[in-house]
Amino acid sequence: MKAVVMKAVGDVSGLQLDAIAMPTLQTDTQILVRLKAAGVNPVDTKIRRRGVFVDSLPAVLGCDG
């Protein structure tokens, strides 16, 4: 699947369109949801600029689905 991946904190130059592995379910209480598009909201831009709430890079942003 394709996703815009944050490879570095800062401006939009740290974002790159990449092919990533399809997520896998880890427990029987999880579900997998197919999205055609996801919105980008102010929280995502703050995460990109400051690097908060990101455990490690690269990271896929997108809080709205």
mmCIF file as Biopython writes it, N, C-alpha, C and O atoms, coordinates in Angstrom:
data_model
#
loop_
_atom_site.group_PDB
_atom_site.id
_atom_site.type_symbol
_atom_site.label_atom_id
_atom_site.label_alt_id
_atom_site.label_comp_id
_atom_site.label_asym_id
_atom_site.label_entity_id
_atom_site.label_seq_id
_atom_site.pdbx_PDB_ins_code
_atom_site.Cartn_x
_atom_site.Cartn_y
_atom_site.Cartn_z
_atom_site.occupancy
_atom_site.B_iso_or_equiv
_atom_site.auth_seq_id
_atom_site.auth_asym_id
_atom_site.pdbx_PDB_model_num
ATOM 1   N N  . MET A ? 1  ? 0.839   -1.161  0.000  1.0 0.0 1  A 1 
ATOM 2   C CA . MET A ? 1  ? 0.000   0.000   0.000  1.0 0.0 1  A 1 
ATOM 3   C C  . MET A ? 1  ? 0.889   1.231   0.000  1.0 0.0 1  A 1 
ATOM 4   O O  . MET A ? 1  ? 2.072   1.146   0.329  1.0 0.0 1  A 1 
ATOM 5   N N  . LYS A ? 2  ? 0.328   2.374   -0.367 1.0 0.0 2  A 1 
ATOM 6   C CA . LYS A ? 2  ? 1.099   3.609   -0.410 1.0 0.0 2  A 1 
ATOM 7   C C  . LYS A ? 2  ? 0.718   4.510   0.757  1.0 0.0 2  A 1 
ATOM 8   O O  . LYS A ? 2  ? -0.433  4.539   1.192  1.0 0.0 2  A 1 
ATOM 9   N N  . ALA A ? 3  ? 1.706   5.241   1.252  1.0 0.0 3  A 1 
ATOM 10  C CA . ALA A ? 3  ? 1.479   6.180   2.348  1.0 0.0 3  A 1 
ATOM 11  C C  . ALA A ? 3  ? 2.513   7.292   2.267  1.0 0.0 3  A 1 
ATOM 12  O O  . ALA A ? 3  ? 3.620   7.093   1.768  1.0 0.0 3  A 1 
ATOM 13  N N  . VAL A ? 4  ? 2.140   8.448   2.758  1.0 0.0 4  A 1 
ATOM 14  C CA . VAL A ? 4  ? 3.116   9.527   2.910  1.0 0.0 4  A 1 
ATOM 15  C C  . VAL A ? 4  ? 3.804   9.287   4.250  1.0 0.0 4  A 1 
ATOM 16  O O  . VAL A ? 4  ? 3.164   9.270   5.301  1.0 0.0 4  A 1 
ATOM 17  N N  . VAL A ? 5  ? 5.104   9.104   4.189  1.0 0.0 5  A 1 
ATOM 18  C CA . VAL A ? 5  ? 5.888   8.718   5.360  1.0 0.0 5  A 1 
ATOM 19  C C  . VAL A ? 5  ? 6.740   9.896   5.814  1.0 0.0 5  A 1 
ATOM 20  O O  . VAL A ? 5  ? 7.378   10.560  4.997  1.0 0.0 5  A 1 
ATOM 21  N N  . MET A ? 6  ? 6.747   10.154  7.123  1.0 0.0 6  A 1 
ATOM 22  C CA . MET A ? 6  ? 7.600   11.188  7.690  1.0 0.0 6  A 1 
ATOM 23  C C  . MET A ? 6  ? 8.943   10.551  8.009  1.0 0.0 6  A 1 
ATOM 24  O O  . MET A ? 6  ? 9.038   9.695   8.888  1.0 0.0 6  A 1 
ATOM 25  N N  . LYS A ? 7  ? 9.981   10.971  7.292  1.0 0.0 7  A 1 
ATOM 26  C CA . LYS A ? 7  ? 11.318  10.411  7.495  1.0 0.0 7  A 1 
ATOM 27  C C  . LYS A ? 7  ? 12.195  11.324  8.338  1.0 0.0 7  A 1 
ATOM 28  O O  . LYS A ? 7  ? 13.238  10.903  8.838  1.0 0.0 7  A 1 
ATOM 29  N N  . ALA A ? 8  ? 11.769  12.591  8.497  1.0 0.0 8  A 1 
ATOM 30  C CA . ALA A ? 8  ? 12.517  13.551  9.311  1.0 0.0 8  A 1 
ATOM 31  C C  . ALA A ? 8  ? 11.543  14.578  9.870  1.0 0.0 8  A 1 
ATOM 32  O O  . ALA A ? 8  ? 10.550  14.914  9.225  1.0 0.0 8  A 1 
ATOM 33  N N  . VAL A ? 9  ? 11.822  15.068  11.053 1.0 0.0 9  A 1 
ATOM 34  C CA . VAL A ? 9  ? 11.020  16.123  11.686 1.0 0.0 9  A 1 
ATOM 35  C C  . VAL A ? 9  ? 11.364  17.451  11.020 1.0 0.0 9  A 1 
ATOM 36  O O  . VAL A ? 9  ? 12.517  17.700  10.668 1.0 0.0 9  A 1 
ATOM 37  N N  . GLY A ? 10 ? 10.353  18.298  10.853 1.0 0.0 10 A 1 
ATOM 38  C CA . GLY A ? 10 ? 10.599  19.620  10.283 1.0 0.0 10 A 1 
ATOM 39  C C  . GLY A ? 10 ? 9.580   19.996  9.238  1.0 0.0 10 A 1 
ATOM 40  O O  . GLY A ? 10 ? 8.383   19.780  9.426  1.0 0.0 10 A 1 
ATOM 41  N N  . ASP A ? 11 ? 10.043  20.561  8.130  1.0 0.0 11 A 1 
ATOM 42  C CA . ASP A ? 11 ? 9.124   21.013  7.088  1.0 0.0 11 A 1 
ATOM 43  C C  . ASP A ? 11 ? 8.715   19.845  6.188  1.0 0.0 11 A 1 
ATOM 44  O O  . ASP A ? 11 ? 9.068   18.695  6.449  1.0 0.0 11 A 1 
ATOM 45  N N  . VAL A ? 12 ? 7.966   20.156  5.123  1.0 0.0 12 A 1 
ATOM 46  C CA . VAL A ? 12 ? 7.430   19.102  4.259  1.0 0.0 12 A 1 
ATOM 47  C C  . VAL A ? 12 ? 8.496   18.325  3.500  1.0 0.0 12 A 1 
ATOM 48  O O  . VAL A ? 12 ? 8.190   17.276  2.933  1.0 0.0 12 A 1 
ATOM 49  N N  . SER A ? 13 ? 9.726   18.800  3.472  1.0 0.0 13 A 1 
ATOM 50  C CA . SER A ? 13 ? 10.782  18.056  2.778  1.0 0.0 13 A 1 
ATOM 51  C C  . SER A ? 13 ? 11.075  16.719  3.463  1.0 0.0 13 A 1 
ATOM 52  O O  . SER A ? 13 ? 11.703  15.846  2.864  1.0 0.0 13 A 1 
ATOM 53  N N  . GLY A ? 14 ? 10.632  16.551  4.698  1.0 0.0 14 A 1 
ATOM 54  C CA . GLY A ? 14 ? 10.813  15.298  5.420  1.0 0.0 14 A 1 
ATOM 55  C C  . GLY A ? 14 ? 9.764   14.254  5.102  1.0 0.0 14 A 1 
ATOM 56  O O  . GLY A ? 14 ? 9.818   13.139  5.620  1.0 0.0 14 A 1 
ATOM 57  N N  . LEU A ? 15 ? 8.797   14.610  4.244  1.0 0.0 15 A 1 
ATOM 58  C CA . LEU A ? 15 ? 7.723   13.685  3.866  1.0 0.0 15 A 1 
ATOM 59  C C  . LEU A ? 15 ? 8.029   13.066  2.512  1.0 0.0 15 A 1 
ATOM 60  O O  . LEU A ? 15 ? 8.565   13.725  1.621  1.0 0.0 15 A 1 
ATOM 61  N N  . GLN A ? 16 ? 7.678   11.776  2.363  1.0 0.0 16 A 1 
ATOM 62  C CA . GLN A ? 16 ? 7.944   11.078  1.114  1.0 0.0 16 A 1 
ATOM 63  C C  . GLN A ? 16 ? 6.852   10.036  0.870  1.0 0.0 16 A 1 
ATOM 64  O O  . GLN A ? 16 ? 6.456   9.317   1.787  1.0 0.0 16 A 1 
ATOM 65  N N  . LEU A ? 17 ? 6.368   9.958   -0.375 1.0 0.0 17 A 1 
ATOM 66  C CA . LEU A ? 17 ? 5.407   8.923   -0.755 1.0 0.0 17 A 1 
ATOM 67  C C  . LEU A ? 17 ? 6.175   7.616   -0.890 1.0 0.0 17 A 1 
ATOM 68  O O  . LEU A ? 17 ? 7.156   7.536   -1.628 1.0 0.0 17 A 1 
ATOM 69  N N  . ASP A ? 18 ? 5.720   6.593   -0.170 1.0 0.0 18 A 1 
ATOM 70  C CA . ASP A ? 18 ? 6.428   5.316   -0.126 1.0 0.0 18 A 1 
ATOM 71  C C  . ASP A ? 18 ? 5.441   4.163   -0.181 1.0 0.0 18 A 1 
ATOM 72  O O  . ASP A ? 18 ? 4.273   4.311   0.177  1.0 0.0 18 A 1 
ATOM 73  N N  . ALA A ? 19 ? 5.916   3.028   -0.625 1.0 0.0 19 A 1 
ATOM 74  C CA . ALA A ? 19 ? 5.158   1.786   -0.511 1.0 0.0 19 A 1 
ATOM 75  C C  . ALA A ? 19 ? 5.517   1.177   0.841  1.0 0.0 19 A 1 
ATOM 76  O O  . ALA A ? 19 ? 6.694   1.003   1.156  1.0 0.0 19 A 1 
ATOM 77  N N  . ILE A ? 20 ? 4.508   0.857   1.632  1.0 0.0 20 A 1 
ATOM 78  C CA . ILE A ? 20 ? 4.745   0.267   2.953  1.0 0.0 20 A 1 
ATOM 79  C C  . ILE A ? 20 ? 3.982   -1.045  3.062  1.0 0.0 20 A 1 
ATOM 80  O O  . ILE A ? 20 ? 3.051   -1.297  2.297  1.0 0.0 20 A 1 
ATOM 81  N N  . ALA A ? 21 ? 4.377   -1.865  4.006  1.0 0.0 21 A 1 
ATOM 82  C CA . ALA A ? 21 ? 3.720   -3.158  4.216  1.0 0.0 21 A 1 
ATOM 83  C C  . ALA A ? 21 ? 2.312   -2.955  4.768  1.0 0.0 21 A 1 
ATOM 84  O O  . ALA A ? 21 ? 2.056   -2.024  5.532  1.0 0.0 21 A 1 
ATOM 85  N N  . MET A ? 22 ? 1.419   -3.829  4.372  1.0 0.0 22 A 1 
ATOM 86  C CA . MET A ? 22 ? 0.055   -3.814  4.891  1.0 0.0 22 A 1 
ATOM 87  C C  . MET A ? 22 ? 0.101   -4.141  6.383  1.0 0.0 22 A 1 
ATOM 88  O O  . MET A ? 22 ? 0.785   -5.084  6.780  1.0 0.0 22 A 1 
ATOM 89  N N  . PRO A ? 23 ? -0.610  -3.387  7.210  1.0 0.0 23 A 1 
ATOM 90  C CA . PRO A ? 23 ? -0.611  -3.683  8.651  1.0 0.0 23 A 1 
ATOM 91  C C  . PRO A ? 23 ? -1.163  -5.087  8.918  1.0 0.0 23 A 1 
ATOM 92  O O  . PRO A ? 23 ? -2.013  -5.584  8.179  1.0 0.0 23 A 1 
ATOM 93  N N  . THR A ? 24 ? -0.674  -5.704  9.966  1.0 0.0 24 A 1 
ATOM 94  C CA . THR A ? 24 ? -1.182  -7.018  10.363 1.0 0.0 24 A 1 
ATOM 95  C C  . THR A ? 24 ? -1.876  -6.897  11.703 1.0 0.0 24 A 1 
ATOM 96  O O  . THR A ? 24 ? -1.529  -6.048  12.525 1.0 0.0 24 A 1 
ATOM 97  N N  . LEU A ? 25 ? -2.850  -7.744  11.913 1.0 0.0 25 A 1 
ATOM 98  C CA . LEU A ? 25 ? -3.579  -7.755  13.177 1.0 0.0 25 A 1 
ATOM 99  C C  . LEU A ? 25 ? -2.755  -8.498  14.222 1.0 0.0 25 A 1 
ATOM 100 O O  . LEU A ? 25 ? -2.247  -9.589  13.963 1.0 0.0 25 A 1 
ATOM 101 N N  . GLN A ? 26 ? -2.628  -7.901  15.401 1.0 0.0 26 A 1 
ATOM 102 C CA . GLN A ? 26 ? -1.816  -8.490  16.465 1.0 0.0 26 A 1 
ATOM 103 C C  . GLN A ? 26 ? -2.646  -9.265  17.481 1.0 0.0 26 A 1 
ATOM 104 O O  . GLN A ? 26 ? -2.136  -10.173 18.137 1.0 0.0 26 A 1 
ATOM 105 N N  . THR A ? 27 ? -3.930  -8.909  17.614 1.0 0.0 27 A 1 
ATOM 106 C CA . THR A ? 27 ? -4.815  -9.608  18.560 1.0 0.0 27 A 1 
ATOM 107 C C  . THR A ? 27 ? -6.157  -9.856  17.900 1.0 0.0 27 A 1 
ATOM 108 O O  . THR A ? 27 ? -6.463  -9.275  16.858 1.0 0.0 27 A 1 
ATOM 109 N N  . ASP A ? 28 ? -6.957  -10.720 18.507 1.0 0.0 28 A 1 
ATOM 110 C CA . ASP A ? 28 ? -8.274  -11.011 17.934 1.0 0.0 28 A 1 
ATOM 111 C C  . ASP A ? 28 ? -9.308  -9.921  18.252 1.0 0.0 28 A 1 
ATOM 112 O O  . ASP A ? 28 ? -10.470 -10.040 17.864 1.0 0.0 28 A 1 
ATOM 113 N N  . THR A ? 29 ? -8.895  -8.873  18.948 1.0 0.0 29 A 1 
ATOM 114 C CA . THR A ? 29 ? -9.801  -7.750  19.231 1.0 0.0 29 A 1 
ATOM 115 C C  . THR A ? 29 ? -9.563  -6.568  18.293 1.0 0.0 29 A 1 
ATOM 116 O O  . THR A ? 29 ? -10.216 -5.535  18.435 1.0 0.0 29 A 1 
ATOM 117 N N  . GLN A ? 30 ? -8.646  -6.698  17.343 1.0 0.0 30 A 1 
ATOM 118 C CA . GLN A ? 30 ? -8.353  -5.632  16.393 1.0 0.0 30 A 1 
ATOM 119 C C  . GLN A ? 30 ? -9.083  -5.889  15.077 1.0 0.0 30 A 1 
ATOM 120 O O  . GLN A ? 30 ? -9.429  -7.024  14.752 1.0 0.0 30 A 1 
ATOM 121 N N  . ILE A ? 31 ? -9.312  -4.802  14.323 1.0 0.0 31 A 1 
ATOM 122 C CA . ILE A ? 31 ? -9.883  -4.914  12.985 1.0 0.0 31 A 1 
ATOM 123 C C  . ILE A ? 31 ? -9.013  -4.115  12.019 1.0 0.0 31 A 1 
ATOM 124 O O  . ILE A ? 31 ? -8.289  -3.210  12.435 1.0 0.0 31 A 1 
ATOM 125 N N  . LEU A ? 32 ? -9.082  -4.441  10.753 1.0 0.0 32 A 1 
ATOM 126 C CA . LEU A ? 32 ? -8.364  -3.722  9.714  1.0 0.0 32 A 1 
ATOM 127 C C  . LEU A ? 32 ? -9.396  -2.978  8.880  1.0 0.0 32 A 1 
ATOM 128 O O  . LEU A ? 32 ? -10.345 -3.578  8.375  1.0 0.0 32 A 1 
ATOM 129 N N  . VAL A ? 33 ? -9.209  -1.669  8.735  1.0 0.0 33 A 1 
ATOM 130 C CA . VAL A ? 33 ? -10.158 -0.820  8.015  1.0 0.0 33 A 1 
ATOM 131 C C  . VAL A ? 33 ? -9.499  -0.324  6.744  1.0 0.0 33 A 1 
ATOM 132 O O  . VAL A ? 33 ? -8.367  0.159   6.782  1.0 0.0 33 A 1 
ATOM 133 N N  . ARG A ? 34 ? -10.192 -0.436  5.613  1.0 0.0 34 A 1 
ATOM 134 C CA . ARG A ? 34 ? -9.657  0.045   4.333  1.0 0.0 34 A 1 
ATOM 135 C C  . ARG A ? 34 ? -10.116 1.489   4.126  1.0 0.0 34 A 1 
ATOM 136 O O  . ARG A ? 34 ? -11.311 1.783   4.171  1.0 0.0 34 A 1 
ATOM 137 N N  . LEU A ? 35 ? -9.161  2.377   3.899  1.0 0.0 35 A 1 
ATOM 138 C CA . LEU A ? 35 ? -9.452  3.781   3.616  1.0 0.0 35 A 1 
ATOM 139 C C  . LEU A ? 35 ? -9.076  4.096   2.182  1.0 0.0 35 A 1 
ATOM 140 O O  . LEU A ? 35 ? -8.065  3.611   1.674  1.0 0.0 35 A 1 
ATOM 141 N N  . LYS A ? 36 ? -9.883  4.902   1.542  1.0 0.0 36 A 1 
ATOM 142 C CA . LYS A ? 36 ? -9.519  5.386   0.208  1.0 0.0 36 A 1 
ATOM 143 C C  . LYS A ? 36 ? -8.712  6.663   0.327  1.0 0.0 36 A 1 
ATOM 144 O O  . LYS A ? 36 ? -7.884  6.955   -0.536 1.0 0.0 36 A 1 
ATOM 145 N N  . ALA A ? 37 ? -8.938  7.423   1.378  1.0 0.0 37 A 1 
ATOM 146 C CA . ALA A ? 37 ? -8.202  8.670   1.609  1.0 0.0 37 A 1 
ATOM 147 C C  . ALA A ? 37 ? -8.261  8.995   3.097  1.0 0.0 37 A 1 
ATOM 148 O O  . ALA A ? 37 ? -9.202  8.611   3.791  1.0 0.0 37 A 1 
ATOM 149 N N  . ALA A ? 38 ? -7.255  9.698   3.570  1.0 0.0 38 A 1 
ATOM 150 C CA . ALA A ? 38 ? -7.223  10.149  4.964  1.0 0.0 38 A 1 
ATOM 151 C C  . ALA A ? 38 ? -6.912  11.634  4.975  1.0 0.0 38 A 1 
ATOM 152 O O  . ALA A ? 38 ? -6.083  12.116  4.204  1.0 0.0 38 A 1 
ATOM 153 N N  . GLY A ? 39 ? -7.578  12.341  5.846  1.0 0.0 39 A 1 
ATOM 154 C CA . GLY A ? 39 ? -7.349  13.776  5.953  1.0 0.0 39 A 1 
ATOM 155 C C  . GLY A ? 39 ? -6.118  14.090  6.781  1.0 0.0 39 A 1 
ATOM 156 O O  . GLY A ? 39 ? -5.669  13.285  7.598  1.0 0.0 39 A 1 
ATOM 157 N N  . VAL A ? 40 ? -5.591  15.260  6.554  1.0 0.0 40 A 1 
ATOM 158 C CA . VAL A ? 40 ? -4.483  15.774  7.361  1.0 0.0 40 A 1 
ATOM 159 C C  . VAL A ? 40 ? -5.034  16.955  8.139  1.0 0.0 40 A 1 
ATOM 160 O O  . VAL A ? 40 ? -5.625  17.866  7.559  1.0 0.0 40 A 1 
ATOM 161 N N  . ASN A ? 41 ? -4.844  16.942  9.432  1.0 0.0 41 A 1 
ATOM 162 C CA . ASN A ? 41 ? -5.390  18.019  10.254 1.0 0.0 41 A 1 
ATOM 163 C C  . ASN A ? 41 ? -4.259  18.729  11.002 1.0 0.0 41 A 1 
ATOM 164 O O  . ASN A ? 41 ? -3.100  18.329  10.887 1.0 0.0 41 A 1 
ATOM 165 N N  . PRO A ? 42 ? -4.578  19.766  11.759 1.0 0.0 42 A 1 
ATOM 166 C CA . PRO A ? 42 ? -3.527  20.517  12.460 1.0 0.0 42 A 1 
ATOM 167 C C  . PRO A ? 42 ? -2.660  19.662  13.386 1.0 0.0 42 A 1 
ATOM 168 O O  . PRO A ? 42 ? -1.482  19.965  13.576 1.0 0.0 42 A 1 
ATOM 169 N N  . VAL A ? 43 ? -3.216  18.615  13.955 1.0 0.0 43 A 1 
ATOM 170 C CA . VAL A ? 43 ? -2.410  17.745  14.822 1.0 0.0 43 A 1 
ATOM 171 C C  . VAL A ? 43 ? -1.267  17.116  14.022 1.0 0.0 43 A 1 
ATOM 172 O O  . VAL A ? 43 ? -0.140  17.029  14.509 1.0 0.0 43 A 1 
ATOM 173 N N  . ASP A ? 44 ? -1.556  16.680  12.803 1.0 0.0 44 A 1 
ATOM 174 C CA . ASP A ? 44 ? -0.525  16.064  11.968 1.0 0.0 44 A 1 
ATOM 175 C C  . ASP A ? 44 ? 0.591   17.048  11.635 1.0 0.0 44 A 1 
ATOM 176 O O  . ASP A ? 44 ? 1.762   16.667  11.631 1.0 0.0 44 A 1 
ATOM 177 N N  . THR A ? 45 ? 0.254   18.296  11.359 1.0 0.0 45 A 1 
ATOM 178 C CA . THR A ? 45 ? 1.298   19.282  11.041 1.0 0.0 45 A 1 
ATOM 179 C C  . THR A ? 45 ? 2.143   19.598  12.271 1.0 0.0 45 A 1 
ATOM 180 O O  . THR A ? 45 ? 3.346   19.826  12.143 1.0 0.0 45 A 1 
ATOM 181 N N  . LYS A ? 46 ? 1.543   19.618  13.453 1.0 0.0 46 A 1 
ATOM 182 C CA . LYS A ? 46 ? 2.312   19.843  14.685 1.0 0.0 46 A 1 
ATOM 183 C C  . LYS A ? 46 ? 3.253   18.672  14.953 1.0 0.0 46 A 1 
ATOM 184 O O  . LYS A ? 46 ? 4.396   18.869  15.365 1.0 0.0 46 A 1 
ATOM 185 N N  . ILE A ? 47 ? 2.769   17.453  14.717 1.0 0.0 47 A 1 
ATOM 186 C CA . ILE A ? 47 ? 3.624   16.279  14.899 1.0 0.0 47 A 1 
ATOM 187 C C  . ILE A ? 47 ? 4.809   16.357  13.939 1.0 0.0 47 A 1 
ATOM 188 O O  . ILE A ? 47 ? 5.945   16.091  14.332 1.0 0.0 47 A 1 
ATOM 189 N N  . ARG A ? 48 ? 4.551   16.717  12.691 1.0 0.0 48 A 1 
ATOM 190 C CA . ARG A ? 48 ? 5.624   16.800  11.693 1.0 0.0 48 A 1 
ATOM 191 C C  . ARG A ? 48 ? 6.642   17.859  12.066 1.0 0.0 48 A 1 
ATOM 192 O O  . ARG A ? 48 ? 7.844   17.623  11.948 1.0 0.0 48 A 1 
ATOM 193 N N  . ARG A ? 49 ? 6.192   19.008  12.509 1.0 0.0 49 A 1 
ATOM 194 C CA . ARG A ? 49 ? 7.114   20.108  12.838 1.0 0.0 49 A 1 
ATOM 195 C C  . ARG A ? 49 ? 7.932   19.832  14.086 1.0 0.0 49 A 1 
ATOM 196 O O  . ARG A ? 49 ? 9.121   20.145  14.140 1.0 0.0 49 A 1 
ATOM 197 N N  . ARG A ? 50 ? 7.286   19.239  15.100 1.0 0.0 50 A 1 
ATOM 198 C CA . ARG A ? 50 ? 7.933   19.093  16.416 1.0 0.0 50 A 1 
ATOM 199 C C  . ARG A ? 50 ? 8.402   17.683  16.740 1.0 0.0 50 A 1 
ATOM 200 O O  . ARG A ? 50 ? 9.234   17.495  17.628 1.0 0.0 50 A 1 
ATOM 201 N N  . GLY A ? 51 ? 7.876   16.689  16.030 1.0 0.0 51 A 1 
ATOM 202 C CA . GLY A ? 51 ? 8.267   15.310  16.300 1.0 0.0 51 A 1 
ATOM 203 C C  . GLY A ? 51 ? 7.654   14.721  17.557 1.0 0.0 51 A 1 
ATOM 204 O O  . GLY A ? 51 ? 8.121   13.692  18.046 1.0 0.0 51 A 1 
ATOM 205 N N  . VAL A ? 52 ? 6.617   15.355  18.089 1.0 0.0 52 A 1 
ATOM 206 C CA . VAL A ? 52 ? 5.967   14.832  19.293 1.0 0.0 52 A 1 
ATOM 207 C C  . VAL A ? 52 ? 5.066   13.656  18.941 1.0 0.0 52 A 1 
ATOM 208 O O  . VAL A ? 52 ? 4.571   13.574  17.816 1.0 0.0 52 A 1 
ATOM 209 N N  . PHE A ? 53 ? 4.847   12.752  19.878 1.0 0.0 53 A 1 
ATOM 210 C CA . PHE A ? 53 ? 3.971   11.583  19.743 1.0 0.0 53 A 1 
ATOM 211 C C  . PHE A ? 53 ? 4.475   10.575  18.711 1.0 0.0 53 A 1 
ATOM 212 O O  . PHE A ? 53 ? 3.708   9.718   18.272 1.0 0.0 53 A 1 
ATOM 213 N N  . VAL A ? 54 ? 5.737   10.657  18.317 1.0 0.0 54 A 1 
ATOM 214 C CA . VAL A ? 54 ? 6.301   9.716   17.356 1.0 0.0 54 A 1 
ATOM 215 C C  . VAL A ? 54 ? 7.361   8.896   18.085 1.0 0.0 54 A 1 
ATOM 216 O O  . VAL A ? 54 ? 8.340   9.441   18.595 1.0 0.0 54 A 1 
ATOM 217 N N  . ASP A ? 55 ? 7.153   7.572   18.129 1.0 0.0 55 A 1 
ATOM 218 C CA . ASP A ? 55 ? 8.107   6.698   18.812 1.0 0.0 55 A 1 
ATOM 219 C C  . ASP A ? 55 ? 9.406   6.569   18.036 1.0 0.0 55 A 1 
ATOM 220 O O  . ASP A ? 55 ? 10.493  6.591   18.614 1.0 0.0 55 A 1 
ATOM 221 N N  . SER A ? 56 ? 9.284   6.434   16.715 1.0 0.0 56 A 1 
ATOM 222 C CA . SER A ? 56 ? 10.472  6.276   15.884 1.0 0.0 56 A 1 
ATOM 223 C C  . SER A ? 56 ? 10.157  6.695   14.450 1.0 0.0 56 A 1 
ATOM 224 O O  . SER A ? 56 ? 8.997   6.768   14.046 1.0 0.0 56 A 1 
ATOM 225 N N  . LEU A ? 57 ? 11.203  6.965   13.703 1.0 0.0 57 A 1 
ATOM 226 C CA . LEU A ? 57 ? 11.045  7.319   12.289 1.0 0.0 57 A 1 
ATOM 227 C C  . LEU A ? 57 ? 11.555  6.170   11.449 1.0 0.0 57 A 1 
ATOM 228 O O  . LEU A ? 57 ? 12.483  5.481   11.872 1.0 0.0 57 A 1 
ATOM 229 N N  . PRO A ? 58 ? 10.999  5.935   10.296 1.0 0.0 58 A 1 
ATOM 230 C CA . PRO A ? 58 ? 9.924   6.672   9.638  1.0 0.0 58 A 1 
ATOM 231 C C  . PRO A ? 58 ? 8.574   6.392   10.315 1.0 0.0 58 A 1 
ATOM 232 O O  . PRO A ? 58 ? 8.376   5.348   10.937 1.0 0.0 58 A 1 
ATOM 233 N N  . ALA A ? 59 ? 7.662   7.349   10.176 1.0 0.0 59 A 1 
ATOM 234 C CA . ALA A ? 59 ? 6.333   7.247   10.773 1.0 0.0 59 A 1 
ATOM 235 C C  . ALA A ? 59 ? 5.291   7.673   9.738  1.0 0.0 59 A 1 
ATOM 236 O O  . ALA A ? 59 ? 5.552   8.523   8.887  1.0 0.0 59 A 1 
ATOM 237 N N  . VAL A ? 60 ? 4.117   7.069   9.827  1.0 0.0 60 A 1 
ATOM 238 C CA . VAL A ? 60 ? 2.999   7.431   8.959  1.0 0.0 60 A 1 
ATOM 239 C C  . VAL A ? 60 ? 2.074   8.323   9.755  1.0 0.0 60 A 1 
ATOM 240 O O  . VAL A ? 60 ? 1.565   7.923   10.802 1.0 0.0 60 A 1 
ATOM 241 N N  . LEU A ? 61 ? 1.855   9.537   9.262  1.0 0.0 61 A 1 
ATOM 242 C CA . LEU A ? 61 ? 0.951   10.471  9.912  1.0 0.0 61 A 1 
ATOM 243 C C  . LEU A ? 61 ? -0.476  10.221  9.452  1.0 0.0 61 A 1 
ATOM 244 O O  . LEU A ? 61 ? -0.702  9.518   8.466  1.0 0.0 61 A 1 
ATOM 245 N N  . GLY A ? 62 ? -1.423  10.785  10.153 1.0 0.0 62 A 1 
ATOM 246 C CA . GLY A ? 62 ? -2.824  10.675  9.748  1.0 0.0 62 A 1 
ATOM 247 C C  . GLY A ? 62 ? -3.686  10.262  10.919 1.0 0.0 62 A 1 
ATOM 248 O O  . GLY A ? 62 ? -3.746  9.085   11.272 1.0 0.0 62 A 1 
ATOM 249 N N  . CYS A ? 63 ? -4.344  11.217  11.512 1.0 0.0 63 A 1 
ATOM 250 C CA . CYS A ? 63 ? -5.211  10.947  12.647 1.0 0.0 63 A 1 
ATOM 251 C C  . CYS A ? 63 ? -6.672  10.788  12.215 1.0 0.0 63 A 1 
ATOM 252 O O  . CYS A ? 63 ? -7.479  10.222  12.953 1.0 0.0 63 A 1 
ATOM 253 N N  . ASP A ? 64 ? -7.010  11.281  11.034 1.0 0.0 64 A 1 
ATOM 254 C CA . ASP A ? 64 ? -8.388  11.223  10.553 1.0 0.0 64 A 1 
ATOM 255 C C  . ASP A ? 64 ? -8.516  10.134  9.500  1.0 0.0 64 A 1 
ATOM 256 O O  . ASP A ? 64 ? -7.757  10.091  8.532  1.0 0.0 64 A 1 
ATOM 257 N N  . GLY A ? 65 ? -9.472  9.272   9.703  1.0 0.0 65 A 1 
ATOM 258 C CA . GLY A ? 65 ? -9.677  8.208   8.726  1.0 0.0 65 A 1 
ATOM 259 C C  . GLY A ? 65 ? -11.123 8.037   8.406  1.0 0.0 65 A 1 
ATOM 260 O O  . GLY A ? 65 ? -11.480 7.181   7.597  1.0 0.0 65 A 1 
#
